[in-house]
């Protein structure tokens, strides 16, 4: 048993801890906050060491453990791994390290939602290199439906584009070319081939930032799924069953944001992911 473990039931008054390799997990945090409006949250973005998607699984596990330990040290009643790469590589180890603290990832909820929507054409998973090579989504999707055809495509440049804040009209041309490059072979010219999967799963929390452009590229008959909403529903339902949800709002519901580097840029660019301004951002050393 690690020194982080305890036999005590977590206190329902504590906040929920959320971490990601950078800012992408803010899309998950936004969904969590909407699903559980009475709750308080602490978000940690490991911006000094992003992206996780190009790191080895051992390195990702080490980083994930350090980020989780910091959140647990501050006092949380649940931990949400809002990073697909870390969920794929470290979720089981984190659950063991910090038991009985509830620990949630984004891979299983996203795969479940995509599998439910998919038809015989299959699912195209767009994610980081580490997530695709590790096969986490492929396994999770096939567990839901063993006959499902699953395609995987690594799009590491999308993470860099998102983390640099290259969004909006001023970056339209660069964004378009980068998205088209990631979808090469699936998007032929201006058309998404009719023989290709009609369900596209965004297997990285950074990618919802480009959802509208992706939907335009693949066409209206293709369903684009991201795991944020499904993860939020999973966490909310489970914490309710565990009797860990607050029944009254906190007096001061200001969220706490922690970044391991670039606090000012995190505050500015993070607003695109979160869908609103970030004010309470502090530097943390892991």
C-alpha positions as CSV (number, residue, x, y, z in Angstrom):
1,X,0.0,0.0,0.0
2,X,1.4,3.4,-1.0
3,X,1.6,6.3,1.3
4,X,-1.2,7.9,-0.7
5,X,-3.7,5.2,0.1
6,X,-6.2,5.3,2.9
7,X,-9.0,3.0,4.2
8,X,-11.1,6.1,4.8
9,X,-14.0,7.0,2.4
10,X,-13.2,10.3,0.7
11,X,-14.9,13.4,2.1
12,X,-17.7,14.6,-0.2
13,X,-16.9,18.2,0.6
14,X,-13.5,17.9,-1.1
15,X,-13.0,19.1,-4.7
16,X,-12.5,16.8,-7.7
17,X,-9.0,16.7,-9.1
18,X,-8.5,16.8,-12.9
19,X,-5.2,16.6,-14.8
20,X,-3.9,16.6,-18.4
21,X,-0.6,17.0,-20.2
22,X,-1.6,20.6,-20.9
23,X,-4.8,22.4,-21.8
24,X,-6.7,19.8,-23.7
25,X,-8.3,18.4,-20.6
26,X,-10.0,21.7,-20.0
27,X,-12.6,20.5,-22.5
28,X,-13.3,17.6,-20.1
29,X,-13.3,20.0,-17.1
30,X,-15.9,22.2,-18.8
31,X,-18.2,19.2,-19.3
32,X,-17.6,18.0,-15.7
33,X,-18.5,21.4,-14.3
34,X,-21.7,21.5,-16.3
35,X,-22.7,18.0,-15.2
36,X,-21.9,18.7,-11.5
37,X,-22.6,22.4,-10.9
38,X,-22.3,22.0,-7.1
39,X,-18.8,20.7,-7.2
40,X,-15.4,22.4,-6.9
41,X,-12.5,21.4,-9.1
42,X,-8.7,21.6,-9.1
43,X,-7.2,21.3,-12.6
44,X,-3.5,20.6,-13.2
45,X,-2.0,21.0,-16.7
46,X,1.5,19.6,-17.1
47,X,2.4,22.3,-19.7
48,X,6.2,22.0,-19.0
49,X,6.3,18.4,-20.3
50,X,3.7,18.3,-23.0
51,X,2.9,16.6,-25.3
52,X,2.6,13.2,-23.5
53,X,1.6,11.6,-26.8
54,X,5.2,11.4,-28.1
55,X,6.6,10.0,-24.9
56,X,7.2,6.4,-24.0
57,X,4.6,4.6,-21.9
58,X,7.0,4.4,-18.9
59,X,7.6,8.2,-19.0
60,X,3.8,8.9,-19.3
61,X,3.2,6.7,-16.2
62,X,5.9,8.6,-14.3
63,X,4.5,12.0,-15.2
64,X,0.9,10.9,-14.5
65,X,1.9,9.6,-11.1
66,X,3.6,12.9,-10.2
67,X,0.6,15.0,-11.3
68,X,-1.8,12.7,-9.5
69,X,0.2,12.8,-6.3
70,X,0.2,16.6,-6.3
71,X,-3.6,16.7,-6.6
72,X,-4.1,14.0,-4.0
73,X,-1.7,15.9,-1.6
74,X,-3.9,19.0,-2.0
75,X,-7.0,16.9,-1.0
76,X,-9.5,15.6,-3.6
77,X,-12.4,13.1,-3.4
78,X,-11.9,11.8,-7.0
79,X,-9.3,11.9,-9.7
80,X,-10.1,12.4,-13.4
81,X,-7.4,11.6,-15.9
82,X,-8.5,14.0,-18.6
83,X,-5.7,12.9,-21.0
84,X,-6.2,10.1,-23.4
85,X,-2.5,9.2,-23.5
86,X,-2.3,9.0,-19.7
87,X,-5.6,7.2,-19.5
88,X,-4.3,4.6,-21.9
89,X,-0.9,4.1,-20.2
90,X,-1.4,4.8,-16.5
91,X,-5.1,4.5,-15.4
92,X,-4.9,1.1,-13.9
93,X,-1.7,1.9,-12.0
94,X,-3.1,5.2,-10.7
95,X,-6.2,3.4,-9.5
96,X,-4.0,0.9,-7.6
97,X,-1.7,3.7,-6.2
98,X,-4.5,5.8,-4.8
99,X,-7.2,3.3,-3.8
100,X,-9.8,3.7,-2.5
101,X,-9.9,7.1,-4.2
102,X,-12.1,6.8,-7.3
103,X,-10.0,7.3,-10.5
104,X,-11.6,7.9,-13.9
105,X,-10.1,8.1,-17.5
106,X,-11.5,9.2,-20.8
107,X,-10.8,6.2,-23.0
108,X,-13.6,3.8,-21.9
109,X,-16.4,6.4,-21.9
110,X,-15.4,7.7,-25.4
111,X,-15.1,4.2,-26.8
112,X,-18.5,3.2,-25.4
113,X,-20.1,6.3,-27.0
114,X,-18.5,5.6,-30.4
115,X,-19.3,1.9,-30.4
116,X,-22.9,2.7,-29.7
117,X,-23.1,5.0,-32.8
118,X,-21.0,3.0,-35.2
119,X,-22.4,1.0,-38.1
120,X,-20.7,-1.6,-40.3
121,X,-18.3,1.0,-41.8
122,X,-16.4,1.1,-38.5
123,X,-14.8,3.7,-36.4
124,X,-11.8,6.0,-37.2
125,X,-9.8,6.9,-34.1
126,X,-7.9,10.2,-34.2
127,X,-5.4,10.5,-31.4
128,X,-1.7,11.0,-30.4
129,X,1.0,8.7,-31.6
130,X,1.3,7.0,-28.2
131,X,-2.4,6.4,-27.8
132,X,-2.7,4.9,-31.3
133,X,0.4,2.7,-31.0
134,X,-0.6,1.5,-27.6
135,X,-4.0,0.3,-29.0
136,X,-6.1,1.4,-26.0
137,X,-9.0,2.7,-28.0
138,X,-8.8,-0.3,-30.4
139,X,-9.1,-2.7,-27.5
140,X,-11.8,-0.7,-25.7
141,X,-13.9,-0.4,-28.9
142,X,-13.6,-4.1,-29.7
143,X,-14.6,-5.0,-26.1
144,X,-17.8,-3.1,-26.8
145,X,-18.3,-4.7,-30.2
146,X,-15.9,-7.5,-31.2
147,X,-17.0,-7.3,-34.9
148,X,-16.3,-3.6,-35.2
149,X,-13.7,-2.4,-37.8
150,X,-11.4,0.1,-36.2
151,X,-9.0,2.4,-37.9
152,X,-6.3,4.4,-36.0
153,X,-4.6,7.6,-37.2
154,X,-2.0,9.5,-35.2
155,X,-2.2,13.3,-35.5
156,X,0.6,14.8,-33.3
157,X,0.7,18.1,-35.1
158,X,-2.9,18.8,-34.0
159,X,-1.8,18.9,-30.4
160,X,1.0,21.4,-31.1
161,X,-1.4,23.6,-33.1
162,X,-4.0,23.6,-30.3
163,X,-1.5,24.2,-27.5
164,X,0.0,27.2,-29.4
165,X,-3.4,28.8,-29.6
166,X,-3.6,28.6,-33.4
167,X,-7.4,28.8,-33.5
168,X,-9.9,31.1,-35.1
169,X,-9.8,33.1,-38.3
170,X,-6.2,34.2,-38.0
171,X,-5.0,30.6,-38.2
172,X,-7.7,29.3,-40.7
173,X,-5.3,28.4,-43.5
174,X,-2.7,26.7,-41.3
175,X,-5.4,24.8,-39.4
176,X,-7.1,23.6,-42.5
177,X,-3.8,22.3,-44.0
178,X,-2.9,20.5,-40.8
179,X,-6.2,18.9,-40.4
180,X,-6.3,17.8,-44.0
181,X,-2.8,16.3,-43.5
182,X,-4.0,14.3,-40.5
183,X,-7.0,13.0,-42.4
184,X,-5.0,12.1,-45.6
185,X,-6.3,8.9,-47.1
186,X,-9.7,9.4,-45.6
187,X,-10.5,12.8,-47.1
188,X,-9.9,12.7,-50.9
189,X,-9.7,16.2,-52.1
190,X,-12.8,17.9,-50.7
191,X,-14.7,14.7,-50.1
192,X,-14.7,12.1,-47.4
193,X,-14.8,8.7,-49.2
194,X,-18.1,6.9,-48.9
195,X,-16.4,3.7,-48.1
196,X,-14.7,5.1,-45.0
197,X,-15.9,4.9,-41.4
198,X,-19.0,6.9,-40.6
199,X,-18.0,7.4,-37.0
200,X,-14.9,9.4,-36.1
201,X,-13.7,9.3,-32.5
202,X,-11.6,12.2,-31.2
203,X,-9.2,10.3,-29.0
204,X,-7.4,13.3,-27.7
205,X,-8.9,16.0,-25.5
206,X,-7.2,18.7,-27.6
207,X,-9.0,17.8,-30.8
208,X,-12.5,19.1,-29.9
209,X,-11.0,22.6,-30.4
210,X,-11.1,21.7,-34.1
211,X,-14.4,19.9,-34.1
212,X,-16.2,22.2,-36.5
213,X,-13.4,22.0,-39.1
214,X,-13.2,18.3,-38.7
215,X,-17.0,17.9,-39.2
216,X,-16.8,20.1,-42.3
217,X,-14.0,17.9,-43.7
218,X,-15.7,14.5,-43.1
219,X,-19.3,15.7,-44.0
220,X,-22.7,15.7,-42.3
221,X,-23.3,12.0,-42.7
222,X,-20.3,11.2,-40.4
223,X,-20.7,11.2,-36.6
224,X,-17.9,12.9,-34.7
225,X,-17.6,11.7,-31.1
226,X,-15.5,13.2,-28.3
227,X,-15.3,11.7,-24.8
228,X,-15.8,14.8,-22.7
229,X,-19.6,14.6,-22.3
230,X,-19.6,10.9,-21.8
231,X,-16.8,11.0,-19.3
232,X,-18.7,13.7,-17.3
233,X,-21.8,11.6,-17.2
234,X,-19.8,8.6,-16.1
235,X,-18.1,10.5,-13.3
236,X,-21.3,12.1,-12.1
237,X,-23.3,8.9,-12.1
238,X,-20.6,7.0,-10.3
239,X,-19.9,9.6,-7.6
240,X,-23.7,9.8,-7.0
241,X,-23.7,6.0,-6.4
242,X,-20.8,6.4,-4.0
243,X,-22.6,9.2,-2.2
244,X,-19.7,11.5,-2.9
245,X,-21.6,14.4,-4.6
246,X,-22.2,17.6,-2.7
247,X,-25.9,18.3,-2.2
248,X,-25.4,22.0,-1.9
249,X,-23.2,24.4,-3.8
250,X,-19.9,25.6,-2.4
251,X,-19.8,29.1,-1.1
252,X,-16.8,30.1,-3.2
253,X,-16.9,28.0,-6.4
254,X,-13.8,29.5,-8.0
255,X,-11.9,26.8,-9.8
256,X,-8.2,26.3,-9.1
257,X,-5.9,26.0,-12.1
258,X,-2.3,24.8,-11.8
259,X,0.3,24.8,-14.6
260,X,3.8,23.5,-14.6
261,X,5.0,26.2,-17.0
262,X,3.8,29.2,-18.9
263,X,1.1,30.5,-16.6
264,X,0.3,33.6,-18.7
265,X,0.0,31.6,-21.9
266,X,-2.0,28.9,-20.0
267,X,-4.4,31.5,-18.8
268,X,-4.8,33.0,-22.3
269,X,-4.9,29.9,-24.5
270,X,-6.7,27.8,-22.0
271,X,-9.8,29.9,-22.3
272,X,-10.3,28.6,-25.8
273,X,-10.5,25.0,-24.5
274,X,-12.5,25.8,-21.4
275,X,-15.0,28.1,-23.1
276,X,-14.4,31.0,-20.7
277,X,-11.7,33.0,-18.9
278,X,-9.3,31.4,-16.6
279,X,-8.4,33.6,-13.6
280,X,-7.1,31.6,-10.8
281,X,-3.9,30.1,-12.4
282,X,-0.8,29.3,-10.4
283,X,2.6,27.8,-11.1
284,X,3.3,24.4,-9.6
285,X,6.5,22.3,-9.6
286,X,6.1,18.6,-9.8
